[in-house]
């Protein structure tokens, strides 16, 4: 999502998240939904709740940055939420690969943390469409 293609002559990568984010309105919502896959994998690996919270925060910041027309796409590329979340997930798996079965509280909290970024993406999308409509009319 963040580093699919390297810009020729640089070590800088661009991914699907940056390209999708350019589509007005729906791009940020689709990007948020796709980005939540890493969080889903973290939940399946039973990553601790504070790490899940950081992952959710990264996705919310990503969605909010996408709200700013034009420069928001550049900020979104610089933030690289998916890369950060993948690092968090891999670090936790390396620290403790096998964890106890999840409690009910963990499952409820994890589902909430997964839904919040998606809802933030939908809100950003709705706000973006509304702002675009207001600008055009």
Protein Blocks (a to p, Z undefined) as FASTA:
>chain_A
ZZmpccehiabdcdfklmmmmpghjlmmmmmmmmmmmmmmmmmnopafklmmmmmmmmmm
mmmmmmpghjlmmmmmmnommlmmmmmmmmmmmmmmbacdddfklmmmmmmmmmmmmmmm
mmmmmmmmmmmmmmmZZ
